[in-house]
Amino acid sequence: MKEQIITASPDVMGGTPVFAGTRVPVQTLLDYLKGGESIGDFLEGFPTVSRDQVVAFLEEAEDQIIKLVV
């Protein structure tokens, strides 16, 4: 079984999807990237999120997009 990348619980950030084991919303990463910031910048600002979590999230997003297109 894969380790969870993101979680959502009404008890954590009102149910906003966050990186598992943190209170950091996934949307924050997307906002950083859309704003031209790097993954390194994001990780520096949110040290509770690991590089492995970010990479796993992006890989899963890529897989989902490819499934939609194919």
PQR file of N, CA, C, O and H, with PARSE charges and radii, in Angstrom:
ATOM      1  N   MET A   1       0.844  -1.189   0.000 -0.4000 1.5000
ATOM      2  CA  MET A   1       0.000   0.000   0.000 -0.0000 2.0000
ATOM      3  C   MET A   1       0.885   1.247   0.000  0.5500 1.7000
ATOM      4  O   MET A   1       1.882   1.324   0.718 -0.5500 1.4000
ATOM      5  N   LYS A   2       0.497   2.212  -0.816 -0.4000 1.5000
ATOM      6  CA  LYS A   2       1.239   3.468  -0.891 -0.0000 2.0000
ATOM      7  C   LYS A   2       1.033   4.304   0.365  0.5500 1.7000
ATOM      8  O   LYS A   2      -0.037   4.302   0.974 -0.5500 1.4000
ATOM      9  H   LYS A   2      -0.313   2.150  -1.399  0.4000 1.0000
ATOM     10  N   GLU A   3       2.080   5.007   0.726 -0.4000 1.5000
ATOM     11  CA  GLU A   3       1.963   5.942   1.838 -0.0000 2.0000
ATOM     12  C   GLU A   3       1.152   7.149   1.372  0.5500 1.7000
ATOM     13  O   GLU A   3       1.310   7.607   0.241 -0.5500 1.4000
ATOM     14  H   GLU A   3       2.949   5.009   0.231  0.4000 1.0000
ATOM     15  N   GLN A   4       0.289   7.658   2.238 -0.4000 1.5000
ATOM     16  CA  GLN A   4      -0.524   8.813   1.874 -0.0000 2.0000
ATOM     17  C   GLN A   4       0.349  10.034   1.643  0.5500 1.7000
ATOM     18  O   GLN A   4       1.274  10.312   2.406 -0.5500 1.4000
ATOM     19  H   GLN A   4       0.160   7.286   3.157  0.4000 1.0000
ATOM     20  N   ILE A   5       0.037  10.755   0.579 -0.4000 1.5000
ATOM     21  CA  ILE A   5       0.756  11.979   0.257 -0.0000 2.0000
ATOM     22  C   ILE A   5       0.020  13.183   0.834  0.5500 1.7000
ATOM     23  O   ILE A   5       0.617  14.076   1.435 -0.5500 1.4000
ATOM     24  H   ILE A   5      -0.714  10.529  -0.041  0.4000 1.0000
ATOM     25  N   ILE A   6      -1.295  13.178   0.631 -0.4000 1.5000
ATOM     26  CA  ILE A   6      -2.110  14.264   1.169 -0.0000 2.0000
ATOM     27  C   ILE A   6      -3.237  13.677   2.004  0.5500 1.7000
ATOM     28  O   ILE A   6      -3.654  12.536   1.805 -0.5500 1.4000
ATOM     29  H   ILE A   6      -1.780  12.453   0.142  0.4000 1.0000
ATOM     30  N   THR A   7      -3.712  14.470   2.927 -0.4000 1.5000
ATOM     31  CA  THR A   7      -4.840  14.076   3.756 -0.0000 2.0000
ATOM     32  C   THR A   7      -5.796  15.250   3.864  0.5500 1.7000
ATOM     33  O   THR A   7      -5.430  16.399   3.616 -0.5500 1.4000
ATOM     34  H   THR A   7      -3.374  15.397   3.088  0.4000 1.0000
ATOM     35  N   ALA A   8      -7.013  14.941   4.233 -0.4000 1.5000
ATOM     36  CA  ALA A   8      -8.012  15.975   4.478 -0.0000 2.0000
ATOM     37  C   ALA A   8      -8.880  15.507   5.637  0.5500 1.7000
ATOM     38  O   ALA A   8      -9.463  14.423   5.597 -0.5500 1.4000
ATOM     39  H   ALA A   8      -7.310  14.007   4.434  0.4000 1.0000
ATOM     40  N   SER A   9      -8.957  16.331   6.656 -0.4000 1.5000
ATOM     41  CA  SER A   9      -9.742  16.003   7.835 -0.0000 2.0000
ATOM     42  C   SER A   9     -10.392  17.277   8.341  0.5500 1.7000
ATOM     43  O   SER A   9      -9.752  18.329   8.354 -0.5500 1.4000
ATOM     44  H   SER A   9      -8.484  17.211   6.689  0.4000 1.0000
ATOM     45  N   PRO A  10     -11.643  17.209   8.757 -0.5600 1.5000
ATOM     46  CA  PRO A  10     -12.288  18.403   9.293  0.2800 2.0000
ATOM     47  C   PRO A  10     -11.546  18.991  10.503  0.5500 1.7000
ATOM     48  O   PRO A  10     -11.688  20.172  10.817 -0.5500 1.4000
ATOM     49  N   ASP A  11     -10.756  18.147  11.173 -0.4000 1.5000
ATOM     50  CA  ASP A  11     -10.025  18.597  12.355 -0.0000 2.0000
ATOM     51  C   ASP A  11      -8.717  19.324  12.018  0.5500 1.7000
ATOM     52  O   ASP A  11      -8.118  19.954  12.890 -0.5500 1.4000
ATOM     53  H   ASP A  11     -10.641  17.187  10.918  0.4000 1.0000
ATOM     54  N   VAL A  12      -8.278  19.240  10.768 -0.4000 1.5000
ATOM     55  CA  VAL A  12      -7.017  19.876  10.362 -0.0000 2.0000
ATOM     56  C   VAL A  12      -7.319  20.866   9.246  0.5500 1.7000
ATOM     57  O   VAL A  12      -7.723  20.481   8.149 -0.5500 1.4000
ATOM     58  H   VAL A  12      -8.765  18.728  10.060  0.4000 1.0000
ATOM     59  N   MET A  13      -7.122  22.118   9.537 -0.4000 1.5000
ATOM     60  CA  MET A  13      -7.322  23.187   8.561 -0.0000 2.0000
ATOM     61  C   MET A  13      -8.724  23.140   7.939  0.5500 1.7000
ATOM     62  O   MET A  13      -8.903  23.470   6.767 -0.5500 1.4000
ATOM     63  H   MET A  13      -6.795  22.431  10.428  0.4000 1.0000
ATOM     64  N   GLY A  14      -9.706  22.729   8.735 -0.4000 1.5000
ATOM     65  CA  GLY A  14     -11.090  22.716   8.276 -0.0000 2.0000
ATOM     66  C   GLY A  14     -11.357  21.807   7.089  0.5500 1.7000
ATOM     67  O   GLY A  14     -12.301  22.040   6.334 -0.5500 1.4000
ATOM     68  H   GLY A  14      -9.561  22.461   9.687  0.4000 1.0000
ATOM     69  N   GLY A  15     -10.537  20.770   6.911 -0.4000 1.5000
ATOM     70  CA  GLY A  15     -10.746  19.823   5.824 -0.0000 2.0000
ATOM     71  C   GLY A  15      -9.990  20.144   4.555  0.5500 1.7000
ATOM     72  O   GLY A  15     -10.118  19.427   3.563 -0.5500 1.4000
ATOM     73  H   GLY A  15      -9.770  20.581   7.525  0.4000 1.0000
ATOM     74  N   THR A  16      -9.198  21.219   4.567 -0.4000 1.5000
ATOM     75  CA  THR A  16      -8.375  21.563   3.414 -0.0000 2.0000
ATOM     76  C   THR A  16      -7.351  20.460   3.171  0.5500 1.7000
ATOM     77  O   THR A  16      -6.726  19.995   4.125 -0.5500 1.4000
ATOM     78  H   THR A  16      -9.094  21.802   5.373  0.4000 1.0000
ATOM     79  N   PRO A  17      -7.158  20.025   1.923 -0.5600 1.5000
ATOM     80  CA  PRO A  17      -6.129  19.012   1.661  0.2800 2.0000
ATOM     81  C   PRO A  17      -4.734  19.532   2.042  0.5500 1.7000
ATOM     82  O   PRO A  17      -4.310  20.598   1.595 -0.5500 1.4000
ATOM     83  N   VAL A  18      -4.042  18.763   2.865 -0.4000 1.5000
ATOM     84  CA  VAL A  18      -2.711  19.149   3.340 -0.0000 2.0000
ATOM     85  C   VAL A  18      -1.741  17.999   3.087  0.5500 1.7000
ATOM     86  O   VAL A  18      -2.153  16.856   2.890 -0.5500 1.4000
ATOM     87  H   VAL A  18      -4.386  17.897   3.228  0.4000 1.0000
ATOM     88  N   PHE A  19      -0.448  18.316   3.095 -0.4000 1.5000
ATOM     89  CA  PHE A  19       0.556  17.264   3.030 -0.0000 2.0000
ATOM     90  C   PHE A  19       0.434  16.431   4.298  0.5500 1.7000
ATOM     91  O   PHE A  19       0.356  16.975   5.400 -0.5500 1.4000
ATOM     92  H   PHE A  19      -0.112  19.245   3.256  0.4000 1.0000
ATOM     93  N   ALA A  20       0.418  15.112   4.140 -0.4000 1.5000
ATOM     94  CA  ALA A  20       0.228  14.198   5.269 -0.0000 2.0000
ATOM     95  C   ALA A  20       1.218  14.503   6.390  0.5500 1.7000
ATOM     96  O   ALA A  20       2.412  14.692   6.158 -0.5500 1.4000
ATOM     97  H   ALA A  20       0.482  14.670   3.245  0.4000 1.0000
ATOM     98  N   GLY A  21       0.684  14.547   7.615 -0.4000 1.5000
ATOM     99  CA  GLY A  21       1.517  14.782   8.794 -0.0000 2.0000
ATOM    100  C   GLY A  21       1.864  16.238   9.030  0.5500 1.7000
ATOM    101  O   GLY A  21       2.649  16.555   9.924 -0.5500 1.4000
ATOM    102  H   GLY A  21      -0.286  14.394   7.803  0.4000 1.0000
ATOM    103  N   THR A  22       1.271  17.144   8.218 -0.4000 1.5000
ATOM    104  CA  THR A  22       1.538  18.577   8.381 -0.0000 2.0000
ATOM    105  C   THR A  22       0.219  19.338   8.385  0.5500 1.7000
ATOM    106  O   THR A  22      -0.859  18.759   8.258 -0.5500 1.4000
ATOM    107  H   THR A  22       0.634  16.887   7.492  0.4000 1.0000
ATOM    108  N   ARG A  23       0.336  20.637   8.532 -0.4000 1.5000
ATOM    109  CA  ARG A  23      -0.812  21.526   8.386 -0.0000 2.0000
ATOM    110  C   ARG A  23      -0.602  22.438   7.175  0.5500 1.7000
ATOM    111  O   ARG A  23      -1.176  23.525   7.102 -0.5500 1.4000
ATOM    112  H   ARG A  23       1.213  21.108   8.635  0.4000 1.0000
ATOM    113  N   VAL A  24       0.214  21.993   6.237 -0.4000 1.5000
ATOM    114  CA  VAL A  24       0.562  22.798   5.064 -0.0000 2.0000
ATOM    115  C   VAL A  24      -0.356  22.408   3.904  0.5500 1.7000
ATOM    116  O   VAL A  24      -0.286  21.280   3.415 -0.5500 1.4000
ATOM    117  H   VAL A  24       0.680  21.110   6.296  0.4000 1.0000
ATOM    118  N   PRO A  25      -1.213  23.327   3.459 -0.5600 1.5000
ATOM    119  CA  PRO A  25      -2.109  23.023   2.347  0.2800 2.0000
ATOM    120  C   PRO A  25      -1.340  22.740   1.052  0.5500 1.7000
ATOM    121  O   PRO A  25      -0.350  23.406   0.744 -0.5500 1.4000
ATOM    122  N   VAL A  26      -1.810  21.751   0.309 -0.4000 1.5000
ATOM    123  CA  VAL A  26      -1.230  21.429  -0.990 -0.0000 2.0000
ATOM    124  C   VAL A  26      -1.336  22.651  -1.907  0.5500 1.7000
ATOM    125  O   VAL A  26      -0.447  22.897  -2.722 -0.5500 1.4000
ATOM    126  H   VAL A  26      -2.613  21.211   0.559  0.4000 1.0000
ATOM    127  N   GLN A  27      -2.412  23.405  -1.774 -0.4000 1.5000
ATOM    128  CA  GLN A  27      -2.604  24.599  -2.604 -0.0000 2.0000
ATOM    129  C   GLN A  27      -1.452  25.586  -2.435  0.5500 1.7000
ATOM    130  O   GLN A  27      -1.136  26.328  -3.365 -0.5500 1.4000
ATOM    131  H   GLN A  27      -3.134  23.205  -1.112  0.4000 1.0000
ATOM    132  N   THR A  28      -0.830  25.603  -1.278 -0.4000 1.5000
ATOM    133  CA  THR A  28       0.298  26.505  -1.055 -0.0000 2.0000
ATOM    134  C   THR A  28       1.448  26.162  -1.990  0.5500 1.7000
ATOM    135  O   THR A  28       2.071  27.063  -2.551 -0.5500 1.4000
ATOM    136  H   THR A  28      -1.086  24.999  -0.522  0.4000 1.0000
ATOM    137  N   LEU A  29       1.741  24.885  -2.167 -0.4000 1.5000
ATOM    138  CA  LEU A  29       2.776  24.480  -3.116 -0.0000 2.0000
ATOM    139  C   LEU A  29       2.409  24.950  -4.519  0.5500 1.7000
ATOM    140  O   LEU A  29       3.239  25.526  -5.224 -0.5500 1.4000
ATOM    141  H   LEU A  29       1.235  24.153  -1.711  0.4000 1.0000
ATOM    142  N   LEU A  30       1.178  24.706  -4.917 -0.4000 1.5000
ATOM    143  CA  LEU A  30       0.751  25.113  -6.260 -0.0000 2.0000
ATOM    144  C   LEU A  30       0.861  26.624  -6.439  0.5500 1.7000
ATOM    145  O   LEU A  30       1.263  27.099  -7.501 -0.5500 1.4000
ATOM    146  H   LEU A  30       0.504  24.238  -4.345  0.4000 1.0000
ATOM    147  N   ASP A  31       0.507  27.371  -5.412 -0.4000 1.5000
ATOM    148  CA  ASP A  31       0.625  28.833  -5.477 -0.0000 2.0000
ATOM    149  C   ASP A  31       2.082  29.256  -5.630  0.5500 1.7000
ATOM    150  O   ASP A  31       2.389  30.160  -6.408 -0.5500 1.4000
ATOM    151  H   ASP A  31       0.180  26.985  -4.549  0.4000 1.0000
ATOM    152  N   TYR A  32       2.968  28.613  -4.901 -0.4000 1.5000
ATOM    153  CA  TYR A  32       4.406  28.913  -5.018 -0.0000 2.0000
ATOM    154  C   TYR A  32       4.878  28.671  -6.452  0.5500 1.7000
ATOM    155  O   TYR A  32       5.541  29.517  -7.052 -0.5500 1.4000
ATOM    156  H   TYR A  32       2.719  27.879  -4.270  0.4000 1.0000
ATOM    157  N   LEU A  33       4.526  27.507  -6.989 -0.4000 1.5000
ATOM    158  CA  LEU A  33       4.981  27.153  -8.326 -0.0000 2.0000
ATOM    159  C   LEU A  33       4.380  28.079  -9.385  0.5500 1.7000
ATOM    160  O   LEU A  33       5.081  28.495 -10.308 -0.5500 1.4000
ATOM    161  H   LEU A  33       3.988  26.819  -6.502  0.4000 1.0000
ATOM    162  N   LYS A  34       3.102  28.403  -9.263 -0.4000 1.5000
ATOM    163  CA  LYS A  34       2.466  29.330 -10.205 -0.0000 2.0000
ATOM    164  C   LYS A  34       3.100  30.706 -10.132  0.5500 1.7000
ATOM    165  O   LYS A  34       3.164  31.419 -11.133 -0.5500 1.4000
ATOM    166  H   LYS A  34       2.533  28.065  -8.513  0.4000 1.0000
ATOM    167  N   GLY A  35       3.568  31.079  -8.954 -0.4000 1.5000
ATOM    168  CA  GLY A  35       4.199  32.371  -8.753 -0.0000 2.0000
ATOM    169  C   GLY A  35       5.655  32.422  -9.193  0.5500 1.7000
ATOM    170  O   GLY A  35       6.309  33.455  -9.054 -0.5500 1.4000
ATOM    171  H   GLY A  35       3.516  30.499  -8.141  0.4000 1.0000
ATOM    172  N   GLY A  36       6.165  31.313  -9.722 -0.4000 1.5000
ATOM    173  CA  GLY A  36       7.534  31.283 -10.212 -0.0000 2.0000
ATOM    174  C   GLY A  36       8.572  30.902  -9.176  0.5500 1.7000
ATOM    175  O   GLY A  36       9.773  30.961  -9.440 -0.5500 1.4000
ATOM    176  H   GLY A  36       5.634  30.474  -9.834  0.4000 1.0000
ATOM    177  N   GLU A  37       8.110  30.511  -7.995 -0.4000 1.5000
ATOM    178  CA  GLU A  37       9.034  30.078  -6.943 -0.0000 2.0000
ATOM    179  C   GLU A  37       9.461  28.633  -7.206  0.5500 1.7000
ATOM    180  O   GLU A  37       8.784  27.901  -7.928 -0.5500 1.4000
ATOM    181  H   GLU A  37       7.135  30.463  -7.780  0.4000 1.0000
ATOM    182  N   SER A  38      10.566  28.238  -6.627 -0.4000 1.5000
ATOM    183  CA  SER A  38      11.060  26.876  -6.804 -0.0000 2.0000
ATOM    184  C   SER A  38      10.554  25.963  -5.688  0.5500 1.7000
ATOM    185  O   SER A  38      10.029  26.418  -4.672 -0.5500 1.4000
ATOM    186  H   SER A  38      11.116  28.833  -6.041  0.4000 1.0000
ATOM    187  N   ILE A  39      10.728  24.667  -5.911 -0.4000 1.5000
ATOM    188  CA  ILE A  39      10.411  23.707  -4.854 -0.0000 2.0000
ATOM    189  C   ILE A  39      11.285  23.990  -3.638  0.5500 1.7000
ATOM    190  O   ILE A  39      10.820  23.904  -2.501 -0.5500 1.4000
ATOM    191  H   ILE A  39      11.154  24.297  -6.737  0.4000 1.0000
ATOM    192  N   GLY A  40      12.541  24.326  -3.876 -0.4000 1.5000
ATOM    193  CA  GLY A  40      13.443  24.668  -2.773 -0.0000 2.0000
ATOM    194  C   GLY A  40      12.931  25.836  -1.947  0.5500 1.7000
ATOM    195  O   GLY A  40      13.021  25.823  -0.719 -0.5500 1.4000
ATOM    196  H   GLY A  40      12.918  24.396  -4.799  0.4000 1.0000
ATOM    197  N   ASP A  41      12.390  26.850  -2.625 -0.4000 1.5000
ATOM    198  CA  ASP A  41      11.820  27.997  -1.908 -0.0000 2.0000
ATOM    199  C   ASP A  41      10.654  27.549  -1.036  0.5500 1.7000
ATOM    200  O   ASP A  41      10.532  27.959   0.118 -0.5500 1.4000
ATOM    201  H   ASP A  41      12.317  26.861  -3.622  0.4000 1.0000
ATOM    202  N   PHE A  42       9.805  26.706  -1.600 -0.4000 1.5000
ATOM    203  CA  PHE A  42       8.665  26.194  -0.848 -0.0000 2.0000
ATOM    204  C   PHE A  42       9.135  25.420   0.376  0.5500 1.7000
ATOM    205  O   PHE A  42       8.647  25.644   1.484 -0.5500 1.4000
ATOM    206  H   PHE A  42       9.904  26.372  -2.538  0.4000 1.0000
ATOM    207  N   LEU A  43      10.082  24.511   0.172 -0.4000 1.5000
ATOM    208  CA  LEU A  43      10.572  23.688   1.281 -0.0000 2.0000
ATOM    209  C   LEU A  43      11.244  24.532   2.358  0.5500 1.7000
ATOM    210  O   LEU A  43      11.156  24.215   3.544 -0.5500 1.4000
ATOM    211  H   LEU A  43      10.478  24.329  -0.728  0.4000 1.0000
ATOM    212  N   GLU A  44      11.907  25.593   1.949 -0.4000 1.5000
ATOM    213  CA  GLU A  44      12.534  26.484   2.920 -0.0000 2.0000
ATOM    214  C   GLU A  44      11.472  27.165   3.785  0.5500 1.7000
ATOM    215  O   GLU A  44      11.664  27.358   4.986 -0.5500 1.4000
ATOM    216  H   GLU A  44      11.979  25.850   0.985  0.4000 1.0000
ATOM    217  N   GLY A  45      10.362  27.521   3.164 -0.4000 1.5000
ATOM    218  CA  GLY A  45       9.283  28.188   3.891 -0.0000 2.0000
ATOM    219  C   GLY A  45       8.436  27.247   4.723  0.5500 1.7000
ATOM    220  O   GLY A  45       7.797  27.665   5.688 -0.5500 1.4000
ATOM    221  H   GLY A  45      10.206  27.364   2.189  0.4000 1.0000
ATOM    222  N   PHE A  46       8.431  25.979   4.350 -0.4000 1.5000
ATOM    223  CA  PHE A  46       7.583  24.993   5.031 -0.0000 2.0000
ATOM    224  C   PHE A  46       8.393  23.737   5.332  0.5500 1.7000
ATOM    225  O   PHE A  46       8.219  22.714   4.671 -0.5500 1.4000
ATOM    226  H   PHE A  46       8.951  25.639   3.566  0.4000 1.0000
ATOM    227  N   PRO A  47       9.271  23.808   6.319 -0.5600 1.5000
ATOM    228  CA  PRO A  47      10.191  22.701   6.605  0.2800 2.0000
ATOM    229  C   PRO A  47       9.525  21.416   7.108  0.5500 1.7000
ATOM    230  O   PRO A  47      10.182  20.378   7.185 -0.5500 1.4000
ATOM    231  N   THR A  48       8.247  21.468   7.447 -0.4000 1.5000
ATOM    232  CA  THR A  48       7.573  20.239   7.876 -0.0000 2.0000
ATOM    233  C   THR A  48       7.207  19.353   6.695  0.5500 1.7000
ATOM    234  O   THR A  48       6.857  18.186   6.875 -0.5500 1.4000
ATOM    235  H   THR A  48       7.714  22.312   7.385  0.4000 1.0000
ATOM    236  N   VAL A  49       7.288  19.903   5.489 -0.4000 1.5000
ATOM    237  CA  VAL A  49       7.034  19.124   4.273 -0.0000 2.0000
ATOM    238  C   VAL A  49       8.375  18.642   3.737  0.5500 1.7000
ATOM    239  O   VAL A  49       9.336  19.409   3.674 -0.5500 1.4000
ATOM    240  H   VAL A  49       7.572  20.851   5.343  0.4000 1.0000
ATOM    241  N   SER A  50       8.438  17.377   3.354 -0.4000 1.5000
ATOM    242  CA  SER A  50       9.696  16.841   2.824 -0.0000 2.0000
ATOM    243  C   SER A  50       9.731  16.939   1.298  0.5500 1.7000
ATOM    244  O   SER A  50       8.696  17.007   0.636 -0.5500 1.4000
ATOM    245  H   SER A  50       7.657  16.754   3.405  0.4000 1.0000
ATOM    246  N   ARG A  51      10.928  16.943   0.773 -0.4000 1.5000
ATOM    247  CA  ARG A  51      11.095  16.933  -0.692 -0.0000 2.0000
ATOM    248  C   ARG A  51      10.424  15.683  -1.270  0.5500 1.7000
ATOM    249  O   ARG A  51       9.809  15.750  -2.335 -0.5500 1.4000
ATOM    250  H   ARG A  51      11.770  16.888   1.311  0.4000 1.0000
ATOM    251  N   ASP A  52      10.535  14.558  -0.583 -0.4000 1.5000
ATOM    252  CA  ASP A  52       9.905  13.327  -1.056 -0.0000 2.0000
ATOM    253  C   ASP A  52       8.389  13.488  -1.184  0.5500 1.7000
ATOM    254  O   ASP A  52       7.788  12.983  -2.132 -0.5500 1.4000
ATOM    255  H   ASP A  52      11.034  14.504   0.282  0.4000 1.0000
ATOM    256  N   GLN A  53       7.778  14.185  -0.238 -0.4000 1.5000
ATOM    257  CA  GLN A  53       6.330  14.421  -0.315 -0.0000 2.0000
ATOM    258  C   GLN A  53       5.982  15.266  -1.535  0.5500 1.7000
ATOM    259  O   GLN A  53       5.024  14.966  -2.248 -0.5500 1.4000
ATOM    260  H   GLN A  53       8.266  14.595   0.532  0.4000 1.0000
ATOM    261  N   VAL A  54       6.754  16.316  -1.776 -0.4000 1.5000
ATOM    262  CA  VAL A  54       6.492  17.195  -2.918 -0.0000 2.0000
ATOM    263  C   VAL A  54       6.646  16.417  -4.222  0.5500 1.7000
ATOM    264  O   VAL A  54       5.788  16.497  -5.101 -0.5500 1.4000
ATOM    265  H   VAL A  54       7.532  16.559  -1.197  0.4000 1.0000
ATOM    266  N   VAL A  55       7.729  15.672  -4.345 -0.4000 1.5000
ATOM    267  CA  VAL A  55       7.976  14.900  -5.566 -0.0000 2.0000
ATOM    268  C   VAL A  55       6.869  13.865  -5.764  0.5500 1.7000
ATOM    269  O   VAL A  55       6.366  13.706  -6.876 -0.5500 1.4000
ATOM    270  H   VAL A  55       8.426  15.607  -3.631  0.4000 1.0000
ATOM    271  N   ALA A  56       6.491  13.172  -4.717 -0.4000 1.5000
ATOM    272  CA  ALA A  56       5.425  12.166  -4.815 -0.0000 2.0000
ATOM    273  C   ALA A  56       4.111  12.812  -5.246  0.5500 1.7000
ATOM    274  O   ALA A  56       3.383  12.254  -6.068 -0.5500 1.4000
ATOM    275  H   ALA A  56       6.899  13.301  -3.813  0.4000 1.0000
ATOM    276  N   PHE A  57       3.808  13.981  -4.695 -0.4000 1.5000
ATOM    277  CA  PHE A  57       2.586  14.694  -5.078 -0.0000 2.0000
ATOM    278  C   PHE A  57       2.620  15.058  -6.556  0.5500 1.7000
ATOM    279  O   PHE A  57       1.645  14.832  -7.273 -0.5500 1.4000
ATOM    280  H   PHE A  57       4.399  14.434  -4.028  0.4000 1.0000
ATOM    281  N   LEU A  58       3.733  15.619  -7.015 -0.4000 1.5000
ATOM    282  CA  LEU A  58       3.847  16.026  -8.414 -0.0000 2.0000
ATOM    283  C   LEU A  58       3.797  14.821  -9.356  0.5500 1.7000
ATOM    284  O   LEU A  58       3.202  14.899 -10.430 -0.5500 1.4000
ATOM    285  H   LEU A  58       4.525  15.803  -6.432  0.4000 1.0000
ATOM    286  N   GLU A  59       4.415  13.716  -8.959 -0.4000 1.5000
ATOM    287  CA  GLU A  59       4.359  12.502  -9.774 -0.0000 2.0000
ATOM    288  C   GLU A  59       2.935  11.969  -9.862  0.5500 1.7000
ATOM    289  O   GLU A  59       2.494  11.542 -10.929 -0.5500 1.4000
ATOM    290  H   GLU A  59       4.899  13.653  -8.086  0.4000 1.0000
ATOM    291  N   GLU A  60       2.219  11.992  -8.750 -0.4000 1.5000
ATOM    292  CA  GLU A  60       0.830  11.528  -8.750 -0.0000 2.0000
ATOM    293  C   GLU A  60      -0.040  12.449  -9.612  0.5500 1.7000
ATOM    294  O   GLU A  60      -0.899  11.973 -10.354 -0.5500 1.4000
ATOM    295  H   GLU A  60       2.576  12.339  -7.883  0.4000 1.0000
ATOM    296  N   ALA A  61       0.177  13.747  -9.519 -0.4000 1.5000
ATOM    297  CA  ALA A  61      -0.564  14.695 -10.350 -0.0000 2.0000
ATOM    298  C   ALA A  61      -0.273  14.437 -11.828  0.5500 1.7000
ATOM    299  O   ALA A  61      -1.185  14.459 -12.655 -0.5500 1.4000
ATOM    300  H   ALA A  61       0.874  14.133  -8.916  0.4000 1.0000
ATOM    301  N   GLU A  62       0.985  14.194 -12.156 -0.4000 1.5000
ATOM    302  CA  GLU A  62       1.370  13.898 -13.532 -0.0000 2.0000
ATOM    303  C   GLU A  62       0.656  12.632 -14.021  0.5500 1.7000
ATOM    304  O   GLU A  62       0.113  12.612 -15.125 -0.5500 1.4000
ATOM    305  H   GLU A  62       1.725  14.176 -11.484  0.4000 1.0000
ATOM    306  N   ASP A  63       0.659  11.588 -13.204 -0.4000 1.5000
ATOM    307  CA  ASP A  63      -0.007  10.333 -13.572 -0.0000 2.0000
ATOM    308  C   ASP A  63      -1.491  10.563 -13.840  0.5500 1.7000
ATOM    309  O   ASP A  63      -2.042  10.031 -14.804 -0.5500 1.4000
ATOM    310  H   ASP A  63       1.100  11.605 -12.307  0.4000 1.0000
ATOM    311  N   GLN A  64      -2.129  11.348 -12.993 -0.4000 1.5000
ATOM    312  CA  GLN A  64      -3.560  11.614 -13.160 -0.0000 2.0000
ATOM    313  C   GLN A  64      -3.843  12.397 -14.439  0.5500 1.7000
ATOM    314  O   GLN A  64      -4.828  12.131 -15.127 -0.5500 1.4000
ATOM    315  H   GLN A  64      -1.681  11.780 -12.210  0.4000 1.0000
ATOM    316  N   ILE A  65      -2.993  13.344 -14.751 -0.4000 1.5000
ATOM    317  CA  ILE A  65      -3.169  14.145 -15.976 -0.0000 2.0000
ATOM    318  C   ILE A  65      -2.993  13.264 -17.204  0.5500 1.7000
ATOM    319  O   ILE A  65      -3.777  13.345 -18.149 -0.5500 1.4000
ATOM    320  H   ILE A  65      -2.193  13.560 -14.191  0.4000 1.0000
ATOM    321  N   ILE A  66      -1.980  12.434 -17.191 -0.4000 1.5000
ATOM    322  CA  ILE A  66      -1.729  11.539 -18.324 -0.0000 2.0000
ATOM    323  C   ILE A  66      -2.913  10.599 -18.530  0.5500 1.7000
ATOM    324  O   ILE A  66      -3.297  10.332 -19.669 -0.5500 1.4000
ATOM    325  H   ILE A  66      -1.343  12.368 -16.423  0.4000 1.0000
ATOM    326  N   LYS A  67      -3.491  10.099 -17.450 -0.4000 1.5000
ATOM    327  CA  LYS A  67      -4.652   9.206 -17.553 -0.0000 2.0000
ATOM    328  C   LYS A  67      -5.831   9.933 -18.202  0.5500 1.7000
ATOM    329  O   LYS A  67      -6.608   9.324 -18.937 -0.5500 1.4000
ATOM    330  H   LYS A  67      -3.179  10.315 -16.525  0.4000 1.0000
ATOM    331  N   LEU A  68      -5.961  11.214 -17.936 -0.4000 1.5000
ATOM    332  CA  LEU A  68      -7.066  11.988 -18.523 -0.0000 2.0000
ATOM    333  C   LEU A  68      -6.882  12.185 -20.020  0.5500 1.7000
ATOM    334  O   LEU A  68      -7.856  12.214 -20.773 -0.5500 1.4000
ATOM    335  H   LEU A  68      -5.330  11.709 -17.339  0.4000 1.0000
ATOM    336  N   VAL A  69      -5.643  12.318 -20.445 -0.4000 1.5000
ATOM    337  CA  VAL A  69      -5.336  12.618 -21.842 -0.0000 2.0000
ATOM    338  C   VAL A  69      -5.349  11.358 -22.703  0.5500 1.7000
ATOM    339  O   VAL A  69      -5.749  11.400 -23.867 -0.5500 1.4000
ATOM    340  H   VAL A  69      -4.852  12.295 -19.833  0.4000 1.0000
ATOM    341  N   VAL A  70      -4.919  10.261 -22.140 -0.4000 1.5000
ATOM    342  CA  VAL A  70      -4.786   9.016 -22.926 -0.0000 2.0000
ATOM    343  C   VAL A  70      -6.099   8.320 -23.075  0.5500 1.7000
ATOM    344  O   VAL A  70      -6.170   7.264 -23.704 -0.5500 1.4000
ATOM    345  H   VAL A  70      -4.594  10.228 -21.195  0.4000 1.0000
TER
END
